[in-house]
Amino acid sequence: MSATSFLRHRLLLAVVIVGNTIPVVWAGFDEGLAAYMEGDFDKAFHEMVIAANDGDAVAANNVGVLFSIGRGVSADPGQAITWWRKAAEQGDDEAAFNLGLAFQTGHGVAADAAQAVAWYRKAAVQGNPSAQYNLGVMAHGGQGMPRDLVEASGWYRKAADQGDVAAAKSLADMLSTGDGVAEDHAAAARYYQIAADQNDPEAERILGAMYGNGIGVARDPAAAAAWYAKAADQGDAQAAFNLGMMYSEGEAVAQDKQQAALWLGIAARGFDDPGARAAAAQQRDAILAGLSAKDRDVLERQQDQWRPRLIAAPIQVNVPRDPALATEQHPSAPRDSADAAPEPCRSSLRDSLGQSGQWSGAKTACR
């Protein structure tokens, strides 16, 4: 996770399913959904407006979405606000979430953090995980409300328990450092696991480091190597470095100098920090010096051909939806204010997890 992460804009166009029962919906909604799936956005907009005017709150939210993204109608953020407000006042949690984000970002309405909190809260108490996460972010950063780490951790926990990746990582960070909650490394590991099980490479790498160092879990170098491999496959440079060092030293994996050089080279190309990049390159070059020219040529080709494995994160809601309207990250909505939540501290802690001997110092700095 970068030093600044993001609030999320959920765009919904779907029939809400409760259990195995599909609720009765207006014909206009069904026809609008079918038209949208077929790419006929003009018809989708027309039918959704009919359903919304007949009292369908989900359709009203979708009309707001279509105004927001300009599909089937010219983009009009102000009209999006009108329709989202109509839907939210009928109890639609997605519309309340969209209103919260609009007030947070000033999209179609004057920015107002307190109003953002109010609308996020309406959605959060209905169980909307993205609203719960964003409300936790605002409580953590003191945006639109007094800074309250207890409330922040509570909302993160609610969202994380529904499988929300960012919330699980944020809560795990707090548990790792004792930031507003009792320090609990075992609980932190469980919440990192929620994110890692959904293929989040940072969480995979952190969990690998926790197994490697015996933090919150029993020390298990083989498990560490497995988690590092998952993260490295997706392009996490620190995980690639850690995996390369394990192959170099034969720790929990069979010693393999060629694999070590490959992963260290991948790490060297992936690191943004010049110092980390130089350290990885130095370790790789020390190994390459002991290999034949033929083996070095093979490694160079492998390194050039390597690409990170892209794994789509699962949609974290229990409604069918078009992938084009899946949860997005809004590019102009920072998750934490720059001077509030201890993101630099948490980033340092996460980085230290991959490097032997640095955990204690980073944890102390986070106090």
C-alpha positions as CSV (number, residue, x, y, z in Angstrom):
1,M,0.0,0.0,0.0
2,S,1.4,3.4,-0.9
3,A,1.8,6.2,1.6
4,T,-1.5,7.6,0.5
5,S,-4.3,5.2,-0.3
6,F,-7.7,5.8,-1.5
7,L,-11.4,6.0,-0.9
8,R,-13.5,3.9,-3.2
9,H,-16.4,4.8,-5.5
10,R,-18.9,1.9,-5.8
11,L,-21.0,2.0,-9.0
12,L,-23.9,-0.4,-8.9
13,L,-26.1,-1.6,-11.6
14,A,-27.6,-4.9,-10.5
15,V,-30.6,-6.7,-9.2
16,V,-30.1,-7.0,-5.4
17,I,-30.4,-10.6,-4.2
18,V,-31.3,-11.5,-0.7
19,G,-30.5,-15.1,0.1
20,N,-31.7,-17.2,-2.9
21,T,-34.8,-15.0,-3.5
22,I,-34.9,-12.4,-6.2
23,P,-37.2,-9.6,-5.1
24,V,-40.0,-8.3,-7.2
25,V,-38.7,-5.4,-9.4
26,W,-40.3,-3.1,-11.9
27,A,-40.3,-4.2,-15.5
28,G,-38.4,-1.0,-16.4
29,F,-35.5,-2.1,-14.1
30,D,-35.3,-5.5,-15.7
31,E,-35.3,-4.1,-19.2
32,G,-32.8,-1.4,-18.2
33,L,-30.4,-3.9,-16.7
34,A,-30.7,-6.1,-19.9
35,A,-30.1,-3.1,-22.1
36,Y,-27.1,-2.1,-20.1
37,M,-25.6,-5.6,-20.3
38,E,-26.1,-5.5,-24.1
39,G,-24.4,-2.1,-24.4
40,D,-27.6,-0.2,-25.2
41,F,-27.0,2.6,-22.7
42,D,-29.6,5.0,-24.1
43,K,-32.3,2.4,-23.5
44,A,-30.8,1.4,-20.1
45,F,-31.0,5.0,-18.9
46,H,-34.6,5.4,-20.2
47,E,-35.8,2.2,-18.5
48,M,-34.0,3.0,-15.2
49,V,-35.7,6.4,-15.1
50,I,-39.1,4.8,-15.5
51,A,-38.3,2.3,-12.7
52,A,-36.9,5.0,-10.5
53,N,-40.0,7.3,-11.0
54,D,-42.1,4.3,-10.0
55,G,-40.4,4.1,-6.7
56,D,-37.5,1.7,-7.2
57,A,-34.6,3.0,-5.1
58,V,-31.9,0.8,-6.7
59,A,-33.0,2.1,-10.1
60,A,-32.7,5.7,-8.8
61,N,-29.2,4.9,-7.6
62,N,-28.4,3.5,-11.0
63,V,-29.7,6.6,-12.8
64,G,-27.3,8.6,-10.6
65,V,-24.5,6.3,-11.7
66,L,-25.3,6.8,-15.3
67,F,-25.4,10.6,-14.9
68,S,-22.1,10.4,-13.0
69,I,-20.2,8.3,-15.7
70,G,-22.1,9.7,-18.7
71,R,-23.6,6.5,-20.2
72,G,-26.9,6.9,-22.0
73,V,-26.9,10.5,-21.0
74,S,-24.5,13.4,-20.9
75,A,-22.4,13.4,-17.7
76,D,-24.0,15.6,-15.1
77,P,-22.6,15.3,-11.6
78,G,-25.3,17.6,-10.2
79,Q,-28.0,15.3,-11.6
80,A,-26.2,12.3,-10.2
81,I,-26.4,14.0,-6.7
82,T,-30.1,14.5,-7.1
83,W,-30.8,10.9,-8.0
84,W,-28.5,9.5,-5.4
85,R,-30.2,11.6,-2.7
86,K,-33.6,10.4,-3.9
87,A,-32.4,6.8,-3.6
88,A,-30.6,7.3,-0.3
89,E,-33.7,8.8,1.2
90,Q,-35.6,5.7,0.3
91,G,-33.0,3.6,2.2
92,D,-30.5,2.5,-0.6
93,D,-27.1,2.1,1.0
94,E,-25.2,2.3,-2.3
95,A,-26.7,5.7,-3.0
96,A,-25.8,6.9,0.5
97,F,-22.2,5.7,-0.1
98,N,-22.1,7.5,-3.5
99,L,-23.3,10.7,-1.8
100,G,-20.7,10.3,0.9
101,L,-18.0,10.0,-1.7
102,A,-19.4,13.0,-3.7
103,F,-19.3,15.2,-0.6
104,Q,-15.8,13.9,0.3
105,T,-14.4,14.7,-3.2
106,G,-16.5,17.7,-4.2
107,H,-17.9,15.9,-7.2
108,G,-21.1,17.5,-8.3
109,V,-21.5,19.3,-4.9
110,A,-19.4,21.5,-2.7
111,A,-16.9,19.4,-0.7
112,D,-18.1,18.9,2.9
113,A,-16.4,16.3,5.0
114,A,-19.0,16.4,7.7
115,Q,-21.7,15.7,5.2
116,A,-19.6,12.9,3.8
117,V,-19.4,11.4,7.2
118,A,-23.1,11.6,7.7
119,W,-23.9,9.8,4.4
120,Y,-21.2,7.2,4.9
121,R,-22.7,6.5,8.3
122,K,-26.1,6.0,6.8
123,A,-24.7,3.4,4.5
124,A,-22.3,1.9,7.1
125,V,-25.1,1.1,9.6
126,Q,-26.8,-0.8,6.8
127,G,-23.8,-3.0,6.5
128,N,-22.2,-1.4,3.4
129,P,-18.5,-2.5,3.6
130,S,-17.1,0.3,1.5
131,A,-18.9,2.9,3.6
132,Q,-17.7,1.2,6.8
133,Y,-14.1,1.3,5.5
134,N,-14.3,4.9,4.4
135,L,-15.9,5.9,7.7
136,G,-13.1,4.2,9.5
137,V,-10.6,6.2,7.3
138,M,-12.3,9.4,8.2
139,A,-12.4,8.6,11.9
140,H,-8.7,7.6,11.7
141,G,-7.7,10.8,10.0
142,G,-10.1,13.2,11.8
143,Q,-11.8,14.2,8.6
144,G,-15.3,15.6,9.1
145,M,-15.3,14.3,12.7
146,P,-13.0,14.3,15.7
147,R,-10.1,11.8,15.3
148,D,-11.2,8.6,17.1
149,L,-9.1,5.5,16.7
150,V,-11.5,3.3,18.6
151,E,-14.3,4.2,16.2
152,A,-11.9,3.8,13.2
153,S,-10.9,0.3,14.3
154,G,-14.5,-0.7,14.9
155,W,-15.5,0.3,11.3
156,Y,-12.4,-1.3,9.8
157,R,-13.3,-4.5,11.7
158,K,-16.9,-4.5,10.4
159,A,-15.7,-4.1,6.8
160,A,-12.9,-6.6,7.2
161,D,-15.2,-9.2,8.6
162,Q,-17.1,-8.9,5.4
163,G,-13.9,-9.6,3.5
164,D,-12.9,-6.0,2.6
165,V,-9.2,-6.2,1.8
166,A,-8.2,-2.6,2.5
167,A,-10.1,-2.6,5.8
168,A,-8.4,-5.9,6.8
169,K,-5.0,-4.4,6.2
170,S,-5.8,-1.2,8.0
171,L,-7.0,-3.0,11.0
172,A,-4.1,-5.4,10.9
173,D,-1.8,-2.3,10.9
174,M,-3.4,-1.0,14.0
175,L,-3.2,-4.3,15.8
176,S,0.4,-4.7,14.8
177,T,1.5,-1.3,16.3
178,G,-1.0,-0.9,19.1
179,D,-2.3,2.2,17.3
180,G,-5.5,3.0,19.2
181,V,-6.1,-0.7,20.0
182,A,-4.4,-3.3,22.2
183,E,-1.3,-4.6,20.4
184,D,-2.2,-8.1,19.2
185,H,0.0,-9.8,16.6
186,A,-2.0,-12.9,16.4
187,A,-5.1,-10.9,15.5
188,A,-3.1,-8.9,13.1
189,A,-2.0,-12.0,11.3
190,R,-5.6,-13.2,11.0
191,Y,-6.6,-9.9,9.3
192,Y,-3.6,-9.9,7.0
193,Q,-4.7,-13.4,6.1
194,I,-8.1,-12.1,5.0
195,A,-6.4,-9.9,2.5
196,A,-3.7,-12.4,1.5
197,D,-6.4,-15.0,0.8
198,Q,-7.8,-12.6,-1.8
199,N,-4.4,-12.4,-3.5
200,D,-3.3,-9.0,-2.1
201,P,0.5,-9.1,-2.7
202,E,1.4,-6.8,0.1
203,A,-0.6,-8.8,2.6
204,E,0.9,-12.0,1.2
205,R,4.4,-10.6,1.7
206,I,3.7,-9.3,5.2
207,L,2.2,-12.7,6.2
208,G,5.3,-14.4,4.8
209,A,7.5,-12.1,7.0
210,M,5.3,-12.9,10.1
211,Y,5.8,-16.6,9.5
212,G,9.5,-16.1,8.8
213,N,10.0,-14.1,12.0
214,G,7.5,-15.9,14.2
215,I,5.4,-12.8,14.8
216,G,1.8,-13.5,15.7
217,V,2.1,-17.1,14.3
218,A,4.5,-20.0,14.9
219,R,7.7,-19.5,13.0
220,D,7.4,-21.5,9.8
221,P,10.0,-20.7,7.1
222,A,8.3,-23.0,4.6
223,A,5.1,-21.0,4.9
224,A,7.1,-17.8,4.7
225,A,8.6,-19.0,1.4
226,A,5.2,-19.9,0.0
227,W,3.7,-16.5,0.8
228,Y,6.7,-14.7,-0.5
229,A,6.4,-16.7,-3.8
230,K,2.7,-15.7,-4.1
231,A,3.6,-12.0,-3.6
232,A,6.7,-12.1,-5.8
233,D,4.7,-13.6,-8.6
234,Q,2.5,-10.5,-8.6
235,G,5.4,-8.1,-8.7
236,D,6.1,-7.3,-5.0
237,A,9.8,-6.4,-5.1
238,Q,10.5,-6.9,-1.4
239,A,8.9,-10.4,-1.6
240,A,11.0,-11.2,-4.6
241,F,14.1,-10.1,-2.7
242,N,13.2,-12.2,0.3
243,L,12.5,-15.2,-1.8
244,G,15.8,-14.7,-3.7
245,M,17.7,-14.7,-0.4
246,M,15.9,-17.8,0.8
247,Y,17.0,-19.6,-2.4
248,S,20.5,-18.3,-2.1
249,E,20.8,-19.5,1.5
250,G,18.7,-22.7,1.1
251,E,16.3,-21.6,3.9
252,A,13.1,-23.7,3.8
253,V,13.7,-24.3,0.0
254,A,16.3,-26.2,-1.8
255,Q,19.4,-24.0,-2.4
256,D,19.2,-22.8,-6.0
257,K,21.6,-20.1,-7.1
258,Q,19.9,-19.6,-10.5
259,Q,16.5,-19.1,-8.9
260,A,18.1,-16.8,-6.3
261,A,19.7,-14.7,-9.0
262,L,16.4,-14.6,-11.0
263,W,14.3,-13.3,-8.1
264,L,17.0,-10.9,-6.9
265,G,17.2,-9.5,-10.4
266,I,13.5,-9.1,-10.5
267,A,13.6,-7.3,-7.2
268,A,16.3,-5.0,-8.4
269,R,14.2,-3.9,-11.3
270,G,11.1,-3.6,-9.2
271,F,12.3,-1.5,-6.3
272,D,11.7,2.3,-6.5
273,D,14.1,3.1,-3.7
274,P,17.6,3.4,-5.1
275,G,19.2,1.9,-2.0
276,A,17.0,-1.2,-2.1
277,R,17.6,-1.5,-5.8
278,A,21.4,-1.3,-5.4
279,A,21.3,-3.9,-2.5
280,A,19.3,-6.4,-4.6
281,A,21.6,-5.9,-7.6
282,Q,24.7,-6.4,-5.4
283,Q,23.3,-9.7,-4.1
284,R,22.4,-10.8,-7.6
285,D,25.8,-9.9,-9.1
286,A,27.6,-11.8,-6.3
287,I,25.7,-14.9,-7.3
288,L,26.1,-14.3,-11.1
289,A,29.9,-14.1,-10.6
290,G,29.9,-17.8,-9.7
291,L,27.8,-18.9,-12.7
292,S,28.9,-19.8,-16.2
293,A,28.4,-17.4,-19.1
294,K,25.7,-19.8,-20.5
295,D,23.8,-19.8,-17.2
296,R,24.1,-16.0,-17.0
297,D,22.6,-15.7,-20.5
298,V,19.7,-17.9,-19.6
299,L,19.0,-15.9,-16.5
300,E,19.1,-12.6,-18.4
301,R,16.5,-14.0,-20.9
302,Q,14.3,-15.3,-18.1
303,Q,14.5,-11.9,-16.3
304,D,13.6,-10.0,-19.5
305,Q,10.7,-12.3,-20.2
306,W,9.3,-12.3,-16.7
307,R,6.0,-10.5,-16.2
308,P,4.0,-10.2,-12.9
309,R,1.0,-12.4,-12.7
310,L,-2.1,-10.3,-12.6
311,I,-4.9,-11.6,-10.5
312,A,-8.2,-9.8,-10.4
313,A,-9.5,-9.1,-6.9
314,P,-12.9,-10.6,-6.1
315,I,-15.8,-8.3,-6.1
316,Q,-16.6,-7.9,-2.4
317,V,-20.4,-7.6,-2.5
318,N,-23.1,-10.2,-2.8
319,V,-24.9,-8.8,-5.8
320,P,-24.4,-9.6,-9.5
321,R,-22.9,-6.7,-11.4
322,D,-21.4,-5.7,-14.7
323,P,-17.6,-5.6,-14.3
324,A,-17.6,-2.2,-15.9
325,L,-19.5,-0.9,-12.8
326,A,-17.4,-2.8,-10.2
327,T,-15.8,-1.0,-7.2
328,E,-13.2,1.5,-8.3
329,Q,-10.7,3.6,-6.5
330,H,-11.3,7.3,-7.0
331,P,-8.1,9.0,-8.1
332,S,-8.7,12.2,-6.2
333,A,-9.8,10.9,-2.9
334,P,-6.9,10.3,-0.4
335,R,-7.8,7.7,2.2
336,D,-6.0,9.5,5.0
337,S,-5.1,13.2,5.4
338,A,-1.4,13.8,5.1
339,D,-1.0,14.9,8.7
340,A,-3.3,12.5,10.5
341,A,-3.1,8.7,10.4
342,P,0.4,7.4,10.9
343,E,0.8,6.1,7.4
344,P,4.6,6.7,7.2
345,C,5.0,4.7,10.4
346,R,2.8,1.9,9.1
347,S,4.7,1.8,5.8
348,S,8.0,1.6,7.7
349,L,6.6,-1.3,9.8
350,R,5.4,-3.2,6.8
351,D,8.8,-2.8,5.1
352,S,10.6,-3.9,8.2
353,L,8.6,-7.1,8.3
354,G,10.6,-8.3,5.3
355,Q,14.0,-7.5,6.8
356,S,15.6,-9.4,9.7
357,G,16.2,-7.4,12.8
358,Q,14.3,-4.3,11.9
359,W,10.9,-5.1,13.3
360,S,11.6,-4.0,16.9
361,G,13.0,-0.7,15.8
362,A,10.1,0.1,13.5
363,K,7.6,-0.9,16.1
364,T,9.2,1.3,18.7
365,A,9.2,4.2,16.2
366,C,5.5,3.7,15.8
367,R,4.7,4.3,19.5
